[in-house]
Amino acid sequence: AHQRLEQILMSHAERSQALLDEQASLEHLLEQHQEREQELESLRSQADKVALLNSEVVQLSTELKDTSSKLMQVRSEYGSSQAECKVQREHMEQLRSELTAAQDASAKLMQLRSEYGSSQAECKTQHEQLEALRSELSAARESA
């Protein structure tokens, strides 16, 4: 009976250790899940910023078209001196530069949206795995 009791205690100790190991693993997965959620929040914030930049791209594009139209009108109505042309050319180059930067930001938005989708899918998968492990842990606790 003493030997049987020792066997039961050893078996119980082994099961307890396995449950503790599983709990530690679940806690690690939960930490990873929380980190992923923080990363997602950061990506959402970046996506909002890029959306704002995208809106500025549209505005700058309109301004560039307006500026270009005004330039053509001034040239046809009044002609322009070399100094005026130089100033307007520099302004157009600046607008083109801003438009290029805005287009780069728009491309970054597309990349962030793609990464956000991937991260979201990965988080969902990890969440499902975490829920499955929790269920297994509960089952193991009930059987122990």
DSSP file (Angstrom, degrees, kcal/mol; ACC not computed):
  #  RESIDUE AA STRUCTURE BP1 BP2  ACC     N-H-->O    O-->H-N    N-H-->O    O-->H-N    TCO  KAPPA ALPHA  PHI   PSI    X-CA   Y-CA   Z-CA
    1    1 A A     >        0   0    0      0, 0.0     4,-2.5     0, 0.0     5,-0.2   0.000 360.0 360.0 360.0 -38.7    0.0    0.0    0.0
    2    2 A H  H  >  +     0   0    0      1,-0.2     4,-2.1     2,-0.2     5,-0.1   0.922 360.0  47.7 -63.1 -42.9    2.9    2.3    0.8
    3    3 A Q  H  > S+     0   0    0      2,-0.2     4,-2.2     1,-0.2    -1,-0.2   0.896 111.5  50.8 -65.8 -39.5    4.5    1.6   -2.6
    4    4 A R  H  > S+     0   0    0      1,-0.2     4,-2.5     2,-0.2    -2,-0.2   0.896 109.1  51.3 -64.4 -40.4    1.1    2.2   -4.3
    5    5 A L  H  X S+     0   0    0     -4,-2.5     4,-2.5     2,-0.2    -1,-0.2   0.896 109.1  50.6 -63.7 -40.3    0.7    5.5   -2.5
    6    6 A E  H  X S+     0   0    0     -4,-2.1     4,-2.6     2,-0.2    -2,-0.2   0.898 109.9  50.7 -63.9 -39.9    4.2    6.6   -3.6
    7    7 A Q  H  X S+     0   0    0     -4,-2.2     4,-2.7     2,-0.2    -2,-0.2   0.921 110.8  48.3 -63.6 -43.0    3.3    5.7   -7.2
    8    8 A I  H  X S+     0   0    0     -4,-2.5     4,-2.7     1,-0.2    -2,-0.2   0.920 112.5  48.8 -62.9 -43.5    0.1    7.8   -7.0
    9    9 A L  H  X S+     0   0    0     -4,-2.5     4,-2.6     2,-0.2    -2,-0.2   0.906 112.2  48.2 -63.7 -42.1    2.0   10.7   -5.5
   10   10 A M  H  X S+     0   0    0     -4,-2.6     4,-2.6     2,-0.2    -2,-0.2   0.925 112.7  48.4 -63.9 -44.2    4.7   10.5   -8.2
   11   11 A S  H  X S+     0   0    0     -4,-2.7     4,-2.5     1,-0.2    -2,-0.2   0.918 112.9  48.2 -61.7 -43.4    2.0   10.3  -10.9
   12   12 A H  H  X S+     0   0    0     -4,-2.7     4,-2.7     1,-0.2    -2,-0.2   0.909 111.4  50.0 -64.0 -41.5    0.2   13.3   -9.4
   13   13 A A  H  X S+     0   0    0     -4,-2.6     4,-2.5     2,-0.2    -2,-0.2   0.902 110.9  49.6 -63.5 -41.3    3.5   15.2   -9.2
   14   14 A E  H  X S+     0   0    0     -4,-2.6     4,-2.4     2,-0.2    -2,-0.2   0.924 112.7  46.8 -64.4 -43.8    4.3   14.4  -12.8
   15   15 A R  H  X S+     0   0    0     -4,-2.5     4,-2.5     2,-0.2    -2,-0.2   0.901 111.8  51.3 -64.4 -40.4    0.8   15.6  -13.9
   16   16 A S  H  X S+     0   0    0     -4,-2.7     4,-2.5     2,-0.2    -2,-0.2   0.920 110.9  47.9 -62.3 -43.6    1.1   18.7  -11.8
   17   17 A Q  H  X S+     0   0    0     -4,-2.5     4,-2.7     2,-0.2    -2,-0.2   0.907 110.9  51.2 -64.4 -40.5    4.5   19.5  -13.4
   18   18 A A  H  X S+     0   0    0     -4,-2.4     4,-2.5     1,-0.2    -2,-0.2   0.904 111.0  48.4 -62.8 -40.8    3.0   18.9  -16.8
   19   19 A L  H  X S+     0   0    0     -4,-2.5     4,-2.6     2,-0.2    -2,-0.2   0.899 111.4  49.8 -66.0 -40.1    0.1   21.3  -16.0
   20   20 A L  H  X S+     0   0    0     -4,-2.5     4,-2.4     2,-0.2    -2,-0.2   0.913 111.6  48.9 -64.1 -41.6    2.6   23.9  -14.7
   21   21 A D  H  X S+     0   0    0     -4,-2.7     4,-2.3     2,-0.2    -2,-0.2   0.923 112.6  47.8 -62.3 -43.6    4.6   23.6  -17.9
   22   22 A E  H  X S+     0   0    0     -4,-2.5     4,-2.6     1,-0.2    -2,-0.2   0.889 110.4  51.9 -65.5 -38.8    1.5   23.9  -20.0
   23   23 A Q  H  X S+     0   0    0     -4,-2.6     4,-2.6     2,-0.2    -1,-0.2   0.916 109.5  49.6 -63.1 -42.7    0.4   26.9  -18.0
   24   24 A A  H  X S+     0   0    0     -4,-2.4     4,-2.2     2,-0.2    -2,-0.2   0.907 111.0  50.1 -62.0 -41.3    3.8   28.6  -18.6
   25   25 A S  H  X S+     0   0    0     -4,-2.3     4,-2.3     2,-0.2    -2,-0.2   0.916 111.2  48.5 -63.2 -43.0    3.5   27.8  -22.3
   26   26 A L  H  X S+     0   0    0     -4,-2.6     4,-2.6     2,-0.2    -2,-0.2   0.893 110.0  51.6 -64.9 -39.5    0.0   29.3  -22.4
   27   27 A E  H  X S+     0   0    0     -4,-2.6     4,-2.3     2,-0.2    -1,-0.2   0.892 109.4  50.6 -64.3 -38.4    1.2   32.4  -20.5
   28   28 A H  H  X S+     0   0    0     -4,-2.2     4,-2.4     2,-0.2    -2,-0.2   0.922 110.9  48.6 -64.2 -43.2    4.0   32.8  -23.0
   29   29 A L  H  X S+     0   0    0     -4,-2.3     4,-2.6     1,-0.2    -2,-0.2   0.892 109.9  52.3 -63.1 -39.2    1.5   32.5  -25.9
   30   30 A L  H  X S+     0   0    0     -4,-2.6     4,-2.6     2,-0.2    -1,-0.2   0.913 108.6  50.2 -63.4 -42.2   -0.7   35.1  -24.2
   31   31 A E  H  X S+     0   0    0     -4,-2.3     4,-2.5     2,-0.2    -2,-0.2   0.922 111.3  48.7 -60.7 -43.8    2.2   37.5  -23.9
   32   32 A Q  H  X S+     0   0    0     -4,-2.4     4,-2.5     1,-0.2    -2,-0.2   0.912 110.5  51.4 -62.3 -41.1    3.0   37.0  -27.6
   33   33 A H  H  X S+     0   0    0     -4,-2.6     4,-2.3     1,-0.2    -2,-0.2   0.917 110.2  48.6 -61.5 -43.6   -0.7   37.6  -28.4
   34   34 A Q  H  X S+     0   0    0     -4,-2.6     4,-2.1     2,-0.2    -1,-0.2   0.887 110.4  51.5 -65.2 -38.7   -0.7   40.8  -26.4
   35   35 A E  H  X S+     0   0    0     -4,-2.5     4,-2.5     2,-0.2    -1,-0.2   0.913 109.3  50.5 -63.0 -41.7    2.5   41.9  -28.2
   36   36 A R  H  X S+     0   0    0     -4,-2.5     4,-2.7     1,-0.2    -2,-0.2   0.898 108.3  52.4 -63.1 -40.2    0.9   41.2  -31.5
   37   37 A E  H  X S+     0   0    0     -4,-2.3     4,-2.3     2,-0.2    -1,-0.2   0.893 109.6  49.1 -63.7 -38.4   -2.2   43.3  -30.5
   38   38 A Q  H  X S+     0   0    0     -4,-2.1     4,-2.2     2,-0.2    -2,-0.2   0.907 110.8  50.1 -66.0 -40.4    0.2   46.2  -29.6
   39   39 A E  H  X S+     0   0    0     -4,-2.5     4,-2.6     1,-0.2    -2,-0.2   0.907 109.8  51.3 -62.3 -40.9    1.9   45.8  -32.9
   40   40 A L  H  X S+     0   0    0     -4,-2.7     4,-2.8     2,-0.2    -2,-0.2   0.915 108.3  51.0 -62.3 -42.5   -1.5   45.9  -34.7
   41   41 A E  H  X S+     0   0    0     -4,-2.3     4,-2.3     1,-0.2    -1,-0.2   0.903 110.5  49.5 -61.9 -40.3   -2.5   49.0  -32.8
   42   42 A S  H  X S+     0   0    0     -4,-2.2     4,-2.5     2,-0.2    -2,-0.2   0.915 111.2  49.3 -63.8 -42.5    0.8   50.6  -33.9
   43   43 A L  H  X S+     0   0    0     -4,-2.6     4,-2.8     2,-0.2    -2,-0.2   0.887 109.3  52.4 -64.3 -38.4    0.1   49.5  -37.5
   44   44 A R  H  X S+     0   0    0     -4,-2.8     4,-2.4     2,-0.2    -1,-0.2   0.930 109.9  48.8 -61.8 -43.8   -3.4   51.0  -37.3
   45   45 A S  H  X S+     0   0    0     -4,-2.3     4,-2.2     1,-0.2    -2,-0.2   0.923 112.9  47.3 -61.2 -44.4   -2.0   54.3  -36.1
   46   46 A Q  H  X S+     0   0    0     -4,-2.5     4,-2.6     1,-0.2    -1,-0.2   0.890 110.0  53.3 -64.7 -38.3    0.5   54.2  -39.0
   47   47 A A  H  X S+     0   0    0     -4,-2.8     4,-2.4     2,-0.2    -1,-0.2   0.891 107.9  51.1 -64.3 -38.5   -2.2   53.4  -41.4
   48   48 A D  H  X S+     0   0    0     -4,-2.4     4,-2.1     2,-0.2    -1,-0.2   0.917 110.9  48.4 -62.7 -42.8   -4.2   56.4  -40.2
   49   49 A K  H  X S+     0   0    0     -4,-2.2     4,-2.3     1,-0.2    -2,-0.2   0.909 112.4  48.2 -64.0 -41.2   -1.2   58.6  -40.7
   50   50 A V  H  X S+     0   0    0     -4,-2.6     4,-2.7     2,-0.2    -1,-0.2   0.869 108.2  54.8 -68.3 -35.4   -0.7   57.2  -44.2
   51   51 A A  H  X S+     0   0    0     -4,-2.4     4,-2.1     2,-0.2    -1,-0.2   0.909 108.4  49.2 -62.4 -40.5   -4.3   57.7  -45.0
   52   52 A L  H  X S+     0   0    0     -4,-2.1     4,-2.0     2,-0.2    -2,-0.2   0.925 111.5  48.6 -63.0 -44.1   -3.9   61.4  -44.0
   53   53 A L  H  X S+     0   0    0     -4,-2.3     4,-2.1     1,-0.2    -2,-0.2   0.881 108.2  55.2 -62.3 -37.1   -0.8   61.6  -46.2
   54   54 A N  H  X S+     0   0    0     -4,-2.7     4,-1.8     1,-0.2    -1,-0.2   0.900 106.6  50.2 -63.1 -40.3   -2.8   60.0  -49.0
   55   55 A S  H  X S+     0   0    0     -4,-2.1     4,-2.1     1,-0.2    -1,-0.2   0.883 109.0  51.9 -64.1 -38.6   -5.5   62.7  -48.6
   56   56 A E  H  X S+     0   0    0     -4,-2.0     4,-3.3     2,-0.2    -2,-0.2   0.851 104.4  57.7 -65.8 -33.4   -2.7   65.3  -48.8
   57   57 A V  H  X S+     0   0    0     -4,-2.1     4,-2.6     2,-0.2    -2,-0.2   0.929 107.1  47.5 -60.5 -44.9   -1.4   63.6  -52.0
   58   58 A V  H  X S+     0   0    0     -4,-1.8     4,-2.3     2,-0.2    -2,-0.2   0.929 113.9  47.2 -62.4 -44.7   -4.8   64.2  -53.6
   59   59 A Q  H  X S+     0   0    0     -4,-2.1     4,-2.8     1,-0.2    -2,-0.2   0.931 113.3  47.6 -62.9 -45.5   -4.8   67.8  -52.4
   60   60 A L  H  X S+     0   0    0     -4,-3.3     4,-2.9     1,-0.2    -1,-0.2   0.875 109.8  53.6 -64.1 -36.5   -1.3   68.4  -53.7
   61   61 A S  H  X S+     0   0    0     -4,-2.6     4,-2.4    -5,-0.2    -1,-0.2   0.923 110.9  46.2 -63.5 -43.2   -2.2   66.8  -57.0
   62   62 A T  H  X S+     0   0    0     -4,-2.3     4,-3.0     2,-0.2    -2,-0.2   0.921 113.1  49.5 -63.8 -43.8   -5.1   69.1  -57.3
   63   63 A E  H  X S+     0   0    0     -4,-2.8     4,-3.2     1,-0.2     5,-0.2   0.902 109.7  51.9 -62.3 -39.8   -2.9   72.1  -56.3
   64   64 A L  H  X S+     0   0    0     -4,-2.9     4,-2.7     2,-0.2    -2,-0.2   0.928 111.3  46.6 -62.5 -44.3   -0.3   71.0  -58.9
   65   65 A K  H  X S+     0   0    0     -4,-2.4     4,-2.7     2,-0.2    -2,-0.2   0.927 114.1  48.2 -62.6 -44.1   -2.9   70.8  -61.6
   66   66 A D  H  X S+     0   0    0     -4,-3.0     4,-2.8     2,-0.2    -2,-0.2   0.930 112.8  47.9 -61.2 -45.3   -4.3   74.2  -60.5
   67   67 A T  H  X S+     0   0    0     -4,-3.2     4,-2.6     1,-0.2    -1,-0.2   0.909 111.8  50.0 -62.3 -42.0   -0.8   75.7  -60.5
   68   68 A S  H  X S+     0   0    0     -4,-2.7     4,-2.3    -5,-0.2    -1,-0.2   0.921 111.5  48.2 -62.7 -44.1    0.0   74.2  -63.9
   69   69 A S  H  X S+     0   0    0     -4,-2.7     4,-2.3     1,-0.2    -2,-0.2   0.917 112.1  49.3 -62.2 -43.0   -3.2   75.7  -65.3
   70   70 A K  H  X S+     0   0    0     -4,-2.8     4,-2.9     1,-0.2     5,-0.2   0.904 109.3  52.9 -63.1 -40.8   -2.5   79.1  -63.8
   71   71 A L  H  X S+     0   0    0     -4,-2.6     4,-2.4     1,-0.2    -1,-0.2   0.928 110.1  47.0 -60.4 -45.4    1.0   79.0  -65.2
   72   72 A M  H  X S+     0   0    0     -4,-2.3     4,-2.4     2,-0.2    -1,-0.2   0.893 112.4  50.4 -63.9 -39.4   -0.3   78.2  -68.7
   73   73 A Q  H  X S+     0   0    0     -4,-2.3     4,-2.8     2,-0.2     5,-0.3   0.926 110.8  48.6 -64.2 -45.0   -2.9   81.0  -68.4
   74   74 A V  H  X>S+     0   0    0     -4,-2.9     4,-2.5     1,-0.2     5,-1.3   0.913 111.9  49.8 -62.2 -42.4   -0.2   83.5  -67.2
   75   75 A R  H  X5S+     0   0    0     -4,-2.4     4,-0.6    -5,-0.2    -1,-0.2   0.925 114.9  43.0 -62.9 -44.1    2.0   82.5  -70.1
   76   76 A S  H  <5S+     0   0    0     -4,-2.4    -2,-0.2    -5,-0.2    -1,-0.2   0.887 121.7  38.5 -72.6 -36.7   -0.7   82.9  -72.7
   77   77 A E  H  <5S+     0   0    0     -4,-2.8    -2,-0.2    -5,-0.2    -3,-0.2   0.919 138.0   4.7 -80.3 -44.4   -2.1   86.2  -71.3
   78   78 A Y  H  <5S-     0   0    0     -4,-2.5    -3,-0.2    -5,-0.3    -2,-0.1   0.596  87.9-131.5-118.0 -16.5    0.9   88.1  -70.3
   79   79 A G     << -     0   0    0     -5,-1.3     2,-0.4    -4,-0.6    -1,-0.1  -0.158  30.3-110.9  74.2 171.9    4.0   86.1  -71.3
   80   80 A S        -     0   0    0     -5,-0.1     2,-0.1    -4,-0.0    -1,-0.0  -0.999  11.6-124.5-146.1 148.4    6.5   85.7  -68.6
   81   81 A S     >  -     0   0    0     -2,-0.4     4,-2.4     1,-0.1     5,-0.2  -0.362  36.8-105.6 -80.1 167.0   10.0   86.9  -67.9
   82   82 A Q  H  > S+     0   0    0      1,-0.2     4,-2.4     2,-0.2     5,-0.1   0.871 121.3  53.7 -62.2 -35.8   12.8   84.5  -67.2
   83   83 A A  H  > S+     0   0    0      2,-0.2     4,-2.3     1,-0.2    -1,-0.2   0.916 109.0  47.6 -65.6 -42.8   12.7   85.4  -63.5
   84   84 A E  H  > S+     0   0    0      1,-0.2     4,-2.8     2,-0.2     5,-0.2   0.920 112.3  49.8 -64.0 -42.8    8.9   84.6  -63.3
   85   85 A C  H  X S+     0   0    0     -4,-2.4     4,-3.0     1,-0.2     5,-0.2   0.914 109.5  51.6 -62.0 -41.6    9.5   81.3  -65.1
   86   86 A K  H  X S+     0   0    0     -4,-2.4     4,-2.5     2,-0.2    -1,-0.2   0.932 111.7  46.2 -62.1 -45.2   12.3   80.3  -62.8
   87   87 A V  H  X S+     0   0    0     -4,-2.3     4,-2.4     1,-0.2    -2,-0.2   0.934 115.5  45.8 -62.2 -46.7   10.2   81.0  -59.7
   88   88 A Q  H  X S+     0   0    0     -4,-2.8     4,-2.7     1,-0.2    -2,-0.2   0.883 111.6  52.4 -66.1 -37.5    7.2   79.1  -61.1
   89   89 A R  H  X S+     0   0    0     -4,-3.0     4,-2.7    -5,-0.2    -1,-0.2   0.927 109.9  48.6 -62.3 -44.6    9.5   76.2  -62.3
   90   90 A E  H  X S+     0   0    0     -4,-2.5     4,-2.6     2,-0.2    -2,-0.2   0.904 111.2  50.8 -61.7 -40.7   10.9   76.0  -58.8
   91   91 A H  H  X S+     0   0    0     -4,-2.4     4,-2.6     2,-0.2    -2,-0.2   0.924 111.0  48.1 -63.5 -42.9    7.4   76.0  -57.3
   92   92 A M  H  X S+     0   0    0     -4,-2.7     4,-2.9     2,-0.2    -2,-0.2   0.903 110.9  50.9 -64.1 -40.0    6.3   73.2  -59.7
   93   93 A E  H  X S+     0   0    0     -4,-2.7     4,-2.7     2,-0.2    -1,-0.2   0.902 110.1  50.3 -63.2 -39.9    9.4   71.2  -58.8
   94   94 A Q  H  X S+     0   0    0     -4,-2.6     4,-2.8     2,-0.2    -2,-0.2   0.936 111.9  47.2 -62.6 -45.1    8.6   71.6  -55.2
   95   95 A L  H  X S+     0   0    0     -4,-2.6     4,-2.9     2,-0.2    -2,-0.2   0.899 111.8  50.6 -63.5 -39.8    5.1   70.5  -55.8
   96   96 A R  H  X S+     0   0    0     -4,-2.9     4,-2.9     2,-0.2    -1,-0.2   0.916 110.8  49.6 -62.6 -41.4    6.4   67.5  -57.8
   97   97 A S  H  X S+     0   0    0     -4,-2.7     4,-2.6     2,-0.2    -2,-0.2   0.926 112.8  46.4 -62.3 -44.6    8.7   66.7  -55.0
   98   98 A E  H  X S+     0   0    0     -4,-2.8     4,-2.6     2,-0.2    -2,-0.2   0.896 112.5  50.8 -64.6 -39.5    5.8   66.9  -52.5
   99   99 A L  H  X S+     0   0    0     -4,-2.9     4,-2.8     2,-0.2    -2,-0.2   0.914 110.0  49.7 -64.0 -42.1    3.7   64.8  -54.8
  100  100 A T  H  X S+     0   0    0     -4,-2.9     4,-2.7     2,-0.2    -2,-0.2   0.929 111.8  48.3 -61.0 -45.1    6.4   62.2  -55.1
  101  101 A A  H  X S+     0   0    0     -4,-2.6     4,-2.3     1,-0.2    -2,-0.2   0.907 112.4  49.0 -61.7 -40.7    6.7   62.1  -51.3
  102  102 A A  H  X S+     0   0    0     -4,-2.6     4,-2.3     2,-0.2    -2,-0.2   0.890 110.5  50.3 -66.7 -38.4    3.0   61.8  -51.0
  103  103 A Q  H  X S+     0   0    0     -4,-2.8     4,-2.3     2,-0.2    -2,-0.2   0.894 109.5  51.4 -65.6 -38.9    2.9   59.0  -53.6
  104  104 A D  H  X S+     0   0    0     -4,-2.7     4,-2.3     2,-0.2    -2,-0.2   0.912 109.9  50.0 -61.0 -41.6    5.7   57.2  -51.6
  105  105 A A  H  X S+     0   0    0     -4,-2.3     4,-2.2     1,-0.2    -2,-0.2   0.888 108.5  52.7 -63.6 -38.7    3.5   57.6  -48.5
  106  106 A S  H  X S+     0   0    0     -4,-2.3     4,-2.0     2,-0.2    -1,-0.2   0.905 108.9  49.3 -63.5 -41.1    0.6   56.1  -50.5
  107  107 A A  H  X S+     0   0    0     -4,-2.3     4,-2.2     1,-0.2    -2,-0.2   0.903 109.6  52.1 -63.7 -40.2    2.7   53.1  -51.4
  108  108 A K  H  X S+     0   0    0     -4,-2.3     4,-3.1     1,-0.2    -2,-0.2   0.890 105.9  55.3 -62.5 -38.7    3.8   52.8  -47.8
  109  109 A L  H  X S+     0   0    0     -4,-2.2     4,-2.8     2,-0.2    -1,-0.2   0.922 107.2  49.2 -59.3 -44.3    0.1   52.8  -46.9
  110  110 A M  H  X S+     0   0    0     -4,-2.0     4,-2.1     1,-0.2    -1,-0.2   0.917 112.4  48.1 -61.6 -42.0   -0.5   49.9  -49.2
  111  111 A Q  H  X S+     0   0    0     -4,-2.2     4,-2.8     2,-0.2    -2,-0.2   0.926 112.4  48.5 -63.6 -44.5    2.4   48.0  -47.7
  112  112 A L  H  X S+     0   0    0     -4,-3.1     4,-3.1     2,-0.2    -2,-0.2   0.898 109.3  52.7 -64.0 -39.9    1.1   48.7  -44.2
  113  113 A R  H  X S+     0   0    0     -4,-2.8     4,-2.3     2,-0.2    -1,-0.2   0.918 111.2  47.5 -60.6 -41.9   -2.4   47.6  -45.1
  114  114 A S  H  X S+     0   0    0     -4,-2.1     4,-2.2     2,-0.2    -2,-0.2   0.935 114.2  45.8 -63.9 -46.3   -0.9   44.3  -46.4
  115  115 A E  H  X S+     0   0    0     -4,-2.8     4,-3.2     1,-0.2     5,-0.2   0.880 110.8  54.2 -64.2 -37.6    1.2   43.9  -43.3
  116  116 A Y  H  X S+     0   0    0     -4,-3.1     4,-2.8     2,-0.2    -1,-0.2   0.921 108.5  48.8 -61.8 -44.0   -1.8   44.7  -41.1
  117  117 A G  H  X S+     0   0    0     -4,-2.3     4,-2.3     2,-0.2    -2,-0.2   0.920 113.6  46.6 -61.7 -43.6   -3.8   42.0  -42.8
  118  118 A S  H  X S+     0   0    0     -4,-2.2     4,-2.5     2,-0.2    -2,-0.2   0.926 114.3  47.0 -64.1 -44.9   -1.0   39.5  -42.3
  119  119 A S  H  X S+     0   0    0     -4,-3.2     4,-2.8     1,-0.2    -2,-0.2   0.896 111.3  51.8 -64.6 -39.4   -0.5   40.4  -38.7
  120  120 A Q  H  X S+     0   0    0     -4,-2.8     4,-2.3    -5,-0.2    -1,-0.2   0.923 111.0  46.9 -64.1 -42.9   -4.2   40.3  -38.1
  121  121 A A  H  X S+     0   0    0     -4,-2.3     4,-2.4     2,-0.2    -2,-0.2   0.913 112.7  49.9 -63.8 -42.1   -4.4   36.8  -39.6
  122  122 A E  H  X S+     0   0    0     -4,-2.5     4,-2.6     1,-0.2    -2,-0.2   0.906 110.9  49.2 -63.2 -41.9   -1.4   35.7  -37.6
  123  123 A C  H  X S+     0   0    0     -4,-2.8     4,-2.7     2,-0.2    -1,-0.2   0.897 109.8  51.6 -64.5 -39.7   -3.0   37.1  -34.4
  124  124 A K  H  X S+     0   0    0     -4,-2.3     4,-2.5     2,-0.2    -2,-0.2   0.930 111.0  48.0 -62.8 -44.2   -6.2   35.3  -35.1
  125  125 A T  H  X S+     0   0    0     -4,-2.4     4,-2.4     2,-0.2    -2,-0.2   0.928 113.3  47.1 -61.4 -45.6   -4.4   32.0  -35.6
  126  126 A Q  H  X S+     0   0    0     -4,-2.6     4,-2.6     1,-0.2    -1,-0.2   0.883 111.1  52.5 -63.9 -37.7   -2.4   32.5  -32.4
  127  127 A H  H  X S+     0   0    0     -4,-2.7     4,-2.6     2,-0.2    -1,-0.2   0.917 109.8  48.2 -64.2 -42.4   -5.6   33.4  -30.6
  128  128 A E  H  X S+     0   0    0     -4,-2.5     4,-2.2     2,-0.2    -2,-0.2   0.904 112.5  49.0 -64.3 -40.6   -7.3   30.2  -31.8
  129  129 A Q  H  X S+     0   0    0     -4,-2.4     4,-2.5     2,-0.2    -2,-0.2   0.905 110.8  50.8 -64.1 -40.3   -4.2   28.2  -30.7
  130  130 A L  H  X S+     0   0    0     -4,-2.6     4,-2.5     2,-0.2    -2,-0.2   0.915 109.8  49.3 -63.2 -43.9   -4.3   29.9  -27.3
  131  131 A E  H  X S+     0   0    0     -4,-2.6     4,-2.3     2,-0.2    -1,-0.2   0.899 111.2  50.2 -63.5 -39.5   -8.0   29.1  -26.9
  132  132 A A  H  X S+     0   0    0     -4,-2.2     4,-2.3     2,-0.2    -2,-0.2   0.918 111.4  48.2 -64.4 -43.0   -7.4   25.4  -27.9
  133  133 A L  H  X S+     0   0    0     -4,-2.5     4,-2.6     2,-0.2    -2,-0.2   0.882 110.4  51.8 -65.3 -38.2   -4.5   25.2  -25.4
  134  134 A R  H  X S+     0   0    0     -4,-2.5     4,-2.7     2,-0.2    -1,-0.2   0.919 109.5  49.8 -63.0 -42.0   -6.7   26.7  -22.7
  135  135 A S  H  X S+     0   0    0     -4,-2.3     4,-2.4     2,-0.2    -2,-0.2   0.914 111.8  48.0 -62.4 -42.8   -9.4   24.2  -23.4
  136  136 A E  H  X S+     0   0    0     -4,-2.3     4,-2.7     2,-0.2    -2,-0.2   0.889 111.1  51.6 -64.1 -39.2   -6.8   21.4  -23.2
  137  137 A L  H  X S+     0   0    0     -4,-2.6     4,-2.5     2,-0.2    -2,-0.2   0.915 109.9  48.6 -64.4 -43.2   -5.5   22.8  -19.9
  138  138 A S  H  X S+     0   0    0     -4,-2.7     4,-2.4     2,-0.2    -2,-0.2   0.922 112.7  48.2 -61.9 -43.6   -9.0   22.9  -18.5
  139  139 A A  H  X S+     0   0    0     -4,-2.4     4,-2.1     1,-0.2    -2,-0.2   0.911 112.1  49.6 -63.1 -41.8   -9.6   19.3  -19.6
  140  140 A A  H  X S+     0   0    0     -4,-2.7     4,-1.2     1,-0.2    -2,-0.2   0.888 110.8  49.9 -65.6 -38.4   -6.2   18.3  -18.1
  141  141 A R  H  < S+     0   0    0     -4,-2.5     3,-0.2     1,-0.2    -1,-0.2   0.904 110.3  50.2 -66.4 -40.8   -7.1   20.0  -14.8
  142  142 A E  H  < S+     0   0    0     -4,-2.4    -1,-0.2     1,-0.2    -2,-0.2   0.878 113.0  46.0 -65.8 -36.3  -10.5   18.3  -14.7
  143  143 A S  H  <        0   0    0     -4,-2.1    -1,-0.2     1,-0.2    -2,-0.2   0.706 360.0 360.0 -79.6 -16.9   -8.9   14.9  -15.3
  144  144 A A     <        0   0    0     -4,-1.2    -1,-0.2    -3,-0.2    -2,-0.2   0.462 360.0 360.0 -84.3 360.0   -6.1   15.5  -12.7
